[in-house]
Amino acid sequence: MGHAARAIDLDQAKLDPASVFNHPRDVIAAKGLTEEDKKSILSRWEQDADALLRAADEGMPVEHRSPGELLRAVHEAMQLLDAAEPRR
């Protein structure tokens, strides 16, 4: 498989970030994504993590071992992205 196999499926990443990236920090390091793309992906991941956290709070079984940790990791990645963004 060539270079295209490593290309990020942007639509899939925006729909289900965890299926494309192992960790929210990986979104920051991803090549070929605009700042807007990265923000959109992290925002979706934040919504997913928040939903997992609510489900866990309600006693539902969740796949992720620690939704709270995931949410913190997403927030850290968002802060890194904001810090890396050039100020206007």
N, C-alpha and C positions, 0 to 999 in steps of 0.2 A: 504494500500500500504506500502511496506517495504522500506528498505534503498535504493534499486535500483531506486525508483521513484524520489529520491532527487539527484541522480547522474547527472552530467552535460553532456548533449549531445554535445560532443566536436565538431563533424562535424557541427552541427547546430549552435553552438556558433561561429565557425570560418566563417560560411556562413552569419549569420545574428545575430550579438551579441545582438542587442536590443530585440530579441525575447527570449533570454535566461537570460539576465541580465537587471536589472532595471536601473543601473547606472554604468559608467565605473569603479568606485571604487570597485564595487562588483566583478569585474574580479580579482583585486588584492587580495581580501579576500577569493576567491574561493579555496576550498580544493581540492586536487587531480589533480591539473593542474601544469605542469612544467612551468618554467620561459619562455621557448620557446612558449608553448601554450598560455600563457598570453600575450606575445608580439605579437603573431600572431593575437589573438582576438582583442587586442587594435589597432593594425595596420589596421585591416579590419574596425573597428568602425571609425577610423580616416578617412579612404577613404569614408565611408558612410556619415559621418558628412560633409566632404568637398564637396561631391556631393550635399548634401542638401543645403549647403551654396551657392554654385554656382547657383542652381535652384532658391533659394530665391532671389538672386541678379538679376536673369533674369526675376523676376516677376512671377515665377511659384508658385502655392500654394504648401506648404510643410506640412507634417503631424506634424513634430516636431515644437513646438512653438518657439524655438530659436536655430537654427542650430549652431550659433556662440557660445552659451553657451555650447552646447553639445561638440563642438570641443575643447573648453577650458577644459572641464571636462575630455575628453580623454587625452589631453596633460598632465594634472595634474596627471592622473593615470599612464601615461607612465613615468613621472618623479619620482613618488613614487616607481614604479617598479625598475627603474634604481638605485635609492638611496638605495633600500633594497638589491640589488644584491651584493654578496660578491666580493670584488676587488681581482684580481689575480696579 
